Amino acid sequence: MISKRSFFTVMILAFAGFGFGQNQYVEIQPEAGEGVYSLLRKYQINTPCNRNQFYSLNPTVKKKGLKKHKTYRLPILVYNYNGKSIRSTTGINDRPWAEKIQAYNEQMDQASFKEGDYRKDKVLWVPYAQIHCRTQEDWNLLASEGQGGGVPGQPRAGQQVRGVYPIFGAKYATVPLDGNDLRGKVYYLVGGHGGPDPGAVGSYRGKSLCEDEYAYDITLRLARNLLSYGATVYLITRDEDDGIRETEILPCDKDENCWVGQEIPINQKERLTQRSDAVNSLYKKNKKQGVKFQRLVVLHVDSDSKKERIDVYFYHKIRDKKSERLAENLRHTMKIKYDQYRKGRGYDGTVSSRDLHMLRETIPTAVFIELGNIRNRNDQARLVIEGNRQLISNWLFEGLMRDAKNNP
């Protein structure tokens, strides 16, 4: 672990005139040879809005560059945390925004850039752009997407309803009909692991994160999106007790089952065979009834070194052009979204083939998706923040819509 004092000396500078609380900035001393872009990247604030503010706070930098042992102000506002909530501390009553700021502070603490947890030392960091350029810079994207962090598409007064599906939980059981673009198209959705097998397990704020719970929650959200546009959807792995959940920590349990009502075996080969058999049986039944368009989507969460941050990536069947095109459509949509909303961040998600049981032993055109690294703190924010789970499902949905449009 890098020493908390090895990179910089943190000081607090009073700065008036913004009306967002105490209005103090973090001050640092850069390392030898460090430039503005690398400095801001290190603090995860290298965006146009933050760079402009950095130059405004440090007007000599453009001409003279950064110098070792010289003090500079970062575009990170500092608040005295009130011990209650981020929203009441900052005066900004936006839960998804507050969750994003919480994740940022935890990332800075984990990287040893902050002195400690904001809940203990009462020092809360808020990047300048998250207040002054939110619609352009907000990596959570909920404000600019107009989603407010919750599940979109609650039926409006007088709106046609697709149906009532208790599997989504009482709050989201009623699904509106937003369109018929996917009518006649069938999707089989499989959340990875489940039952006696939680899959990969990470640790977050002293709690366990189980792969099967987060893959399943995103699967439910994706299923609801597909249903709202007329698709026929089969949830192959199911948990009648959970539904779509709004909390950060999704408790690990073992009561999932396989379509329909089958107990999930502990043996891995038997477990996977049970799922592929269920998919293939439904596929043959639907094909016999004249359904031509059928897709299988399998969602998992990867587990790697805690330092390894990964983007959502995709596997397709070996030597299967349709499966490859499906994966490429999803990856392409993800890249467009990152380029649109997270400019400068880049997107490294890949598409490749792999000899996995759920690809090899199933009949429908299929894609296998890894949603992130459950042990990496940055990737964990993609999972634990409810709005991010919804966002991932929305983007995957758009990718599936693209695939359906390109392959009628």
Solvent accessible surface area in square Angstrom, and as a share of the most:
residue,aa,sasa,rsa
1,M,198,0.88
2,I,86,0.43
3,S,66,0.42
4,K,75,0.32
5,R,131,0.48
6,S,66,0.42
7,F,43,0.18
8,F,8,0.03
9,T,60,0.35
10,V,31,0.18
11,M,70,0.31
12,I,83,0.42
13,L,57,0.28
14,A,80,0.62
15,F,61,0.25
16,A,93,0.72
17,G,77,0.74
18,F,54,0.23
19,G,72,0.69
20,F,59,0.24
21,G,52,0.50
22,Q,70,0.31
23,N,11,0.06
24,Q,35,0.16
25,Y,0,0.00
26,V,0,0.00
27,E,22,0.10
28,I,1,0.00
29,Q,52,0.23
30,P,7,0.04
31,E,73,0.33
32,A,70,0.54
33,G,90,0.87
34,E,26,0.12
35,G,34,0.33
36,V,16,0.09
37,Y,106,0.40
38,S,42,0.27
39,L,1,0.01
40,L,0,0.00
41,R,140,0.51
42,K,44,0.19
43,Y,1,0.00
44,Q,75,0.33
45,I,2,0.01
46,N,31,0.16
47,T,29,0.17
48,P,65,0.41
49,C,15,0.09
50,N,2,0.01
51,R,42,0.15
52,N,100,0.52
53,Q,18,0.08
54,F,0,0.00
55,Y,49,0.18
56,S,76,0.49
57,L,6,0.03
58,N,13,0.07
59,P,101,0.64
60,T,65,0.38
61,V,4,0.02
62,K,149,0.63
63,K,187,0.79
64,K,135,0.57
65,G,31,0.30
66,L,31,0.16
67,K,104,0.44
68,K,111,0.47
69,H,133,0.59
70,K,94,0.40
71,T,51,0.30
72,Y,5,0.02
73,R,60,0.22
74,L,0,0.00
75,P,0,0.00
76,I,0,0.00
77,L,0,0.00
78,V,4,0.02
79,Y,3,0.01
80,N,89,0.46
81,Y,21,0.08
82,N,67,0.35
83,G,43,0.41
84,K,165,0.70
85,S,38,0.25
86,I,11,0.05
87,R,88,0.32
88,S,64,0.41
89,T,21,0.12
90,T,10,0.06
91,G,67,0.64
92,I,26,0.13
93,N,131,0.67
94,D,38,0.20
95,R,87,0.32
96,P,9,0.05
97,W,3,0.01
98,A,10,0.08
99,E,24,0.11
100,K,1,0.00
101,I,1,0.00
102,Q,23,0.10
103,A,6,0.05
104,Y,8,0.03
105,N,2,0.01
106,E,10,0.05
107,Q,14,0.06
108,M,1,0.00
109,D,38,0.20
110,Q,74,0.33
111,A,39,0.30
112,S,3,0.02
113,F,14,0.06
114,K,3,0.01
115,E,80,0.36
116,G,16,0.15
117,D,36,0.19
118,Y,9,0.03
119,R,67,0.25
120,K,170,0.72
121,D,53,0.28
122,K,85,0.36
123,V,45,0.26
124,L,0,0.00
125,W,4,0.01
126,V,0,0.00
127,P,3,0.02
128,Y,28,0.10
129,A,0,0.00
130,Q,13,0.06
131,I,17,0.09
132,H,66,0.30
133,C,26,0.15
134,R,52,0.19
135,T,85,0.50
136,Q,126,0.56
137,E,27,0.12
138,D,5,0.03
139,W,56,0.20
140,N,1,0.01
141,L,3,0.02
142,L,3,0.02
143,A,46,0.35
144,S,44,0.28
145,E,44,0.20
146,G,68,0.65
147,Q,37,0.16
148,G,50,0.48
149,G,0,0.00
150,G,20,0.20
151,V,11,0.06
152,P,47,0.29
153,G,30,0.29
154,Q,74,0.33
155,P,44,0.28
156,R,160,0.58
157,A,112,0.87
158,G,88,0.85
159,Q,33,0.14
160,Q,121,0.54
161,V,66,0.38
162,R,74,0.27
163,G,19,0.19
164,V,100,0.58
165,Y,59,0.23
166,P,105,0.66
167,I,17,0.09
168,F,1,0.01
169,G,23,0.22
170,A,107,0.83
171,K,131,0.55
172,Y,7,0.03
173,A,11,0.08
174,T,50,0.29
175,V,0,0.00
176,P,1,0.01
177,L,27,0.13
178,D,60,0.31
179,G,17,0.17
180,N,75,0.38
181,D,89,0.46
182,L,1,0.01
183,R,163,0.60
184,G,52,0.50
185,K,32,0.13
186,V,4,0.02
187,Y,0,0.00
188,Y,0,0.00
189,L,0,0.00
190,V,1,0.01
191,G,3,0.03
192,G,1,0.01
193,H,41,0.18
194,G,2,0.02
195,G,2,0.02
196,P,43,0.27
197,D,28,0.15
198,P,46,0.29
199,G,19,0.18
200,A,21,0.16
201,V,72,0.41
202,G,7,0.06
203,S,74,0.48
204,Y,6,0.02
205,R,115,0.42
206,G,75,0.73
207,K,116,0.49
208,S,61,0.39
209,L,0,0.00
210,C,6,0.03
211,E,5,0.02
212,D,4,0.02
213,E,1,0.00
214,Y,0,0.00
215,A,0,0.00
216,Y,8,0.03
217,D,0,0.00
218,I,0,0.00
219,T,0,0.00
220,L,0,0.00
221,R,0,0.00
222,L,0,0.00
223,A,0,0.00
224,R,8,0.03
225,N,19,0.10
226,L,0,0.00
227,L,10,0.05
228,S,9,0.06
229,Y,57,0.22
230,G,9,0.09
231,A,0,0.00
232,T,51,0.30
233,V,26,0.15
234,Y,31,0.12
235,L,8,0.04
236,I,0,0.00
237,T,5,0.03
238,R,41,0.15
239,D,1,0.00
240,E,100,0.45
241,D,114,0.59
242,D,29,0.15
243,G,2,0.02
244,I,14,0.07
245,R,34,0.12
246,E,66,0.29
247,T,82,0.48
248,E,36,0.16
249,I,47,0.24
250,L,0,0.00
251,P,89,0.56
252,C,58,0.35
253,D,45,0.23
254,K,151,0.64
255,D,66,0.34
256,E,16,0.07
257,N,24,0.12
258,C,0,0.00
259,W,66,0.23
260,V,100,0.57
261,G,59,0.56
262,Q,76,0.34
263,E,154,0.69
264,I,7,0.03
265,P,34,0.21
266,I,140,0.71
267,N,73,0.38
268,Q,111,0.49
269,K,156,0.66
270,E,100,0.45
271,R,15,0.06
272,L,41,0.20
273,T,50,0.29
274,Q,29,0.13
275,R,4,0.02
276,S,3,0.02
277,D,82,0.42
278,A,10,0.08
279,V,0,0.00
280,N,25,0.13
281,S,70,0.45
282,L,15,0.08
283,Y,38,0.14
284,K,124,0.53
285,K,118,0.50
286,N,10,0.05
287,K,125,0.53
288,K,186,0.79
289,Q,126,0.56
290,G,54,0.52
291,V,32,0.18
292,K,199,0.84
293,F,18,0.07
294,Q,6,0.03
295,R,16,0.06
296,L,0,0.00
297,V,0,0.00
298,V,0,0.00
299,L,0,0.00
300,H,25,0.11
301,V,4,0.02
302,D,35,0.18
303,S,54,0.35
304,D,62,0.32
305,S,54,0.35
306,K,115,0.49
307,K,191,0.81
308,E,81,0.36
309,R,98,0.36
310,I,29,0.15
311,D,11,0.06
312,V,0,0.00
313,Y,37,0.14
314,F,0,0.00
315,Y,27,0.10
316,H,15,0.07
317,K,23,0.10
318,I,72,0.36
319,R,221,0.81
320,D,41,0.21
321,K,142,0.60
322,K,118,0.50
323,S,0,0.00
324,E,57,0.25
325,R,111,0.41
326,L,0,0.00
327,A,0,0.00
328,E,67,0.30
329,N,17,0.08
330,L,2,0.01
331,R,56,0.21
332,H,77,0.35
333,T,4,0.02
334,M,1,0.00
335,K,77,0.32
336,I,65,0.33
337,K,23,0.10
338,Y,6,0.02
339,D,68,0.35
340,Q,93,0.41
341,Y,40,0.15
342,R,44,0.16
343,K,142,0.60
344,G,83,0.80
345,R,75,0.27
346,G,36,0.34
347,Y,21,0.08
348,D,117,0.60
349,G,7,0.07
350,T,76,0.44
351,V,32,0.19
352,S,49,0.31
353,S,53,0.34
354,R,119,0.43
355,D,84,0.43
356,L,34,0.17
357,H,31,0.14
358,M,6,0.03
359,L,1,0.00
360,R,124,0.45
361,E,77,0.34
362,T,8,0.04
363,I,77,0.39
364,P,1,0.01
365,T,17,0.10
366,A,0,0.00
367,V,0,0.00
368,F,16,0.07
369,I,1,0.00
370,E,16,0.07
371,L,1,0.00
372,G,0,0.00
373,N,0,0.00
374,I,0,0.00
375,R,90,0.33
376,N,7,0.04
377,R,42,0.16
378,N,30,0.16
379,D,0,0.00
380,Q,3,0.01
381,A,5,0.04
382,R,23,0.08
383,L,0,0.00
384,V,1,0.00
385,I,2,0.01
386,E,1,0.00
387,G,0,0.00
388,N,9,0.04
389,R,0,0.00
390,Q,1,0.00
391,L,10,0.05
392,I,8,0.04
393,S,0,0.00
394,N,15,0.08
395,W,7,0.02
396,L,1,0.00
397,F,22,0.09
398,E,67,0.30
399,G,0,0.00
400,L,1,0.00
401,M,46,0.20
402,R,78,0.28
403,D,1,0.01
404,A,7,0.05
405,K,168,0.71
406,N,87,0.44
407,N,32,0.16
408,P,139,0.88
